[in-house]
Structure formats: structure tokens, C-alpha cells
């Protein structure tokens, strides 16, 4: 099949393109760098010619609600319209486990809940488009442990709640998205996650220890997650999830080896 990957040069997109190519598909990485801009519609008609599937793993460059909403509204509307005109038979989108739960928090002005409201809008546009679709909800990636630590740092302390998290490797995210693209539309949301659950504080403590980062992780259930108040199950799949293969310890070991 010809499968166009919007955001195909990013962390997940590049891996999706590679995996689809390994399985014999014509995977096309589409991004502004390749002349495809979903915000303006530039290049969409050309790149979608003969496409069977579109995979959207693009992301807003801003977590601010207004900017993120505008990004996902414009991008998704233009993309879906171009797909309908081109006769594309399957739209696959990557989103976030717990989007509805994370979108509900709005008390803290520093909260990124507005970003998740923008993601919820993206999902709604897809669901209401009339096009066959598959939405993949992924848990947080191992690759973003450092970002979680940085945004939660207060002096030499990293304050995080003990809420559960079920992180996964970007490699496993790409595999799941690739499987969705190569399969038939589900017209629903599929949740994916890592093979193990941790307390959020424990997850970051392990990551920082592996990096020999001197900061101390403090368990604090009044602390937030990117400014969002969460409960014990906000960040983990709500039901049966498809689990990845890569364990966090193995991923850390591989990162250490690659860094040498």
C-alpha cells in the first residue's frame, strides 16, 4: 500500500516510515520540509495521489491551548478534506492515553490541560468526518522522562506524585501505529502501553539514577504532571491495552551502550 505519514520525519514518524518500508509498503514521509504543510494545505493533493492510508503523527509545536487548538483544527480539517477528495480509505492518528481525563483539569494557569482539549478536538473531527479511521492512544514515552523531570524540578528536588504511569518505548509506539496503518480501520480508539507500571516518582527516580543525575526525586501527591492535577490512574490505560515489548530497564541499558 501507499501510506503517507504526516510528521514522518519526527521521533515516531521516522520509525513508522522505516517499519512500513520493511514490510513492503510504499511509506512516504510528509512534512513541511518535504513541501507538505497541513496548516496551509500546500502539497496535500500531490502527496495523497494514489494513497491508501494516511497516518498522522504530527504535533502542535506549542502546548498553549489557543495555539494547539488552532494547529489541530486547521491541520486535521485540511487533511481530512484532502483525504476525502483523494479517495483515501483509512485515517490513522496517534493520540494520548487519558486525553479526556487530562483535558478536564483547568484550575492551574500553568496547566497543559488545554493541549489535551485540543487533542480531544482532533479526535472528534476524525470521528465525525465519515472517513474510516483508527485512533491509537499511547502512554508516555521513555524518551520523555528527562522532560518530566525538568518541568517538575524545584531547586535540586524533583517533586512528583505517586500516580501510576505505564511508559513505553517510541519503538513500540511506532510498531503499534504501523500495525494500525497496515490493518483495517477499527473506527474506534485502541490503547497501547508499556509492559510495566511504575509510580510516576519511581519512574523518574530510576531514569535519573541511570543518568547519574544528582537531583532527588520527592514523592508529593500534591505535585502536578505538566501542571495538571492527576489521580492514581490518570496516565494509564482505562481498559485492556496492547502492550509493548521493550522493558524500561532494557531500554536504559541500550541508551547507556549507545552513549559510549
C-alpha positions in Angstrom: 0.0 0.0 0.0 1.0 3.6 -0.4 0.9 5.1 3.2 1.5 8.8 3.7 2.9 9.6 7.2 2.2 13.2 8.2 5.0 14.2 10.6 7.1 11.4 9.0 10.4 12.9 9.9 9.9 13.2 13.7 10.7 10.8 16.6 7.7 8.5 15.9 7.1 9.2 12.3 10.5 8.3 11.1 10.3 5.0 12.9 6.8 4.3 11.4 8.1 5.1 7.9 11.0 2.7 8.4 8.9 -0.1 9.7 6.3 0.2 7.0 9.0 0.1 4.4 10.5 -3.0 5.9 7.1 -4.7 5.4 6.9 -3.8 1.7 4.7 -0.8 1.8 5.4 2.5 0.0 5.8 4.7 3.0 6.1 8.4 2.3 7.3 10.8 4.9 5.4 14.1 4.6 6.4 17.3 6.4 6.9 21.0 5.7 10.5 20.1 4.8 9.2 17.9 2.0 6.8 20.5 0.8 3.7 19.2 2.6 2.0 21.7 5.0 -1.2 20.6 6.6 -1.8 24.0 8.1 -2.0 25.7 4.7 -2.9 22.6 2.6 0.3 23.0 0.5 1.3 19.8 -1.2 -1.5 17.7 0.2 -3.2 17.0 -3.1 0.0 15.9 -4.7 1.3 13.6 -1.9 -2.1 11.9 -1.4 -2.4 10.9 -5.1 -2.8 7.1 -5.0 -2.6 6.9 -1.2 -4.4 4.1 0.5 -3.8 5.2 4.1 -2.8 8.4 5.9 -1.0 8.3 9.2 -1.0 11.5 11.3 1.7 11.6 14.0 2.2 15.4 13.7 2.1 17.5 16.8 1.5 21.1 17.8 4.7 23.0 18.4 3.0 24.7 21.4 1.2 23.4 24.5 -0.7 26.6 24.9 -4.4 26.0 24.4 -5.1 28.6 21.7 -2.1 27.7 19.6 -2.6 23.9 20.0 -6.3 24.2 19.2 -5.6 26.2 16.0 -3.0 23.7 15.0 -5.1 20.6 15.4 -8.2 22.2 14.0 -6.6 23.5 10.8 -4.3 20.6 10.2 -6.9 17.9 10.8 -9.6 19.7 8.8 -7.3 20.2 5.8 -6.0 16.7 6.0 -9.4 15.0 6.2 -10.8 17.1 3.3 -7.8 16.2 1.1 -8.1 12.6 2.0 -11.8 12.6 1.1 -11.0 14.2 -2.3 -8.2 11.7 -3.0 -10.3 8.7 -2.0 -8.0 7.6 0.9 -9.6 4.7 2.7 -8.1 4.8 6.2 -7.0 7.6 8.5 -4.7 6.7 11.4 -4.0 9.2 14.2 -1.7 9.0 17.2 -3.1 10.5 20.4 -2.6 10.1 24.2 -3.9 7.7 26.8 -6.1 9.6 29.2 -6.8 12.6 26.9 -10.3 13.0 28.2 -9.1 12.8 31.8 -6.2 15.2 31.3 -8.3 17.7 29.4 -10.7 18.1 32.4 -8.2 19.9 34.6 -8.2 23.6 34.2 -7.5 25.2 37.6 -3.8 25.9 37.3 -2.9 28.7 34.8 0.3 26.7 34.1 -1.6 23.6 33.3 -1.3 22.0 29.9 -4.8 20.7 30.1 -5.7 23.0 27.2 -3.3 21.0 24.9 -5.3 17.8 25.7 -8.6 19.7 25.0 -7.0 20.4 21.6 -6.2 16.7 21.1 -9.8 15.8 22.0 -10.9 18.2 19.3 -8.6 16.5 16.8 -10.1 13.1 17.7 -13.7 14.5 17.5 -13.0 15.9 14.0 -11.7 12.5 12.9 -14.7 10.6 14.4 -17.2 12.9 12.8 -15.6 13.0 9.4 -17.3 10.0 7.9 -13.9 8.6 6.9 -12.8 5.1 8.1 -10.3 5.7 10.9 -8.2 4.2 13.7 -7.1 6.2 16.7 -4.1 4.9 18.7 -3.9 6.2 22.3 -0.3 5.8 23.6 1.1 6.2 27.1 4.1 8.5 27.8 7.3 7.5 26.1 10.5 6.5 27.9 12.2 9.2 25.8 10.4 12.0 27.7 11.5 11.0 31.2 14.0 13.9 31.3 11.4 16.4 30.2 9.1 15.3 33.0 11.9 15.7 35.5 12.9 19.1 34.2 9.4 20.6 34.4 8.9 19.2 37.9 12.2 20.4 39.3 12.3 22.8 42.3 15.9 23.6 43.2 17.7 20.2 43.5 14.4 18.4 44.1 12.0 16.8 41.6 8.5 16.7 43.0 6.2 14.2 41.5 3.0 12.3 42.5 3.0 8.6 43.1 0.2 8.2 40.5 0.7 5.2 38.2 2.4 5.5 34.8 2.8 2.8 32.2 5.5 4.2 29.9 6.7 2.7 26.6 9.5 2.9 24.1 9.0 5.1 21.0 10.0 1.9 19.1 6.9 0.1 20.4 4.7 3.1 19.7 5.8 3.1 16.1 5.2 -0.7 15.8 1.6 -0.2 17.0 0.9 2.7 14.7 2.4 0.7 11.8 0.2 -2.2 12.6 -2.9 0.0 12.6 -1.9 1.5 9.3 -1.4 -1.9 7.7 -4.6 -3.2 9.1 -8.3 -2.5 8.6 -9.9 0.6 10.1 -11.2 0.0 13.6 -13.4 3.1 13.8 -12.5 3.3 17.5 -9.7 4.0 19.9 -7.1 1.4 20.7 -4.9 1.9 23.8 -1.3 0.9 23.9 1.2 1.0 26.8 4.4 -0.3 28.2 4.9 -3.8 29.7 5.3 -2.4 33.3 3.6 0.1 35.6 5.5 2.4 37.9 4.7 5.2 40.3 5.5 8.4 38.4 8.0 9.4 41.0 9.6 5.9 40.8 9.8 6.0 37.0 11.7 9.3 37.1 13.9 8.3 40.0 15.0 5.2 38.0 15.6 7.4 34.9 17.7 10.0 36.8 19.7 7.3 38.6 20.6 5.7 35.3 21.8 9.1 34.0 23.7 9.8 37.3 21.6 12.9 37.7 22.2 14.2 41.2 18.6 15.6 41.7 16.5 14.0 44.4 13.0 12.8 43.5 10.5 13.5 46.2 7.1 11.8 46.3 4.5 14.5 46.6 0.9 13.7 45.7 0.0 17.4 45.6 2.5 17.8 42.8 1.2 18.0 39.2 2.0 16.4 35.8 2.9 19.2 33.4 0.7 21.4 35.6 -2.2 19.0 35.6 -3.6 17.6 38.8 -3.8 13.8 38.3 -5.2 10.9 40.2 -3.7 7.4 40.6 -5.0 6.1 37.2 -4.9 9.3 35.0 -1.9 8.2 33.0 -2.6 4.5 32.4 -4.9 2.7 30.0 -8.5 2.6 31.2 -9.1 -0.9 29.8 -7.3 -3.7 28.0 -4.3 -2.3 26.2 -1.9 -3.7 23.7 1.4 -3.9 25.5 4.8 -3.1 24.0 7.8 -5.5 24.3 10.6 -3.2 25.4 11.1 -3.0 29.2 12.4 0.2 30.7 15.5 -1.4 32.2 16.5 -2.8 28.8 15.8 0.5 27.1 18.0 2.3 29.7 20.8 -0.3 29.2 20.6 0.2 25.4 20.8 4.0 25.9 23.9 3.7 28.0 25.5 1.4 25.4 24.7 3.8 22.6 26.1 6.7 24.6 29.5 5.1 24.9 
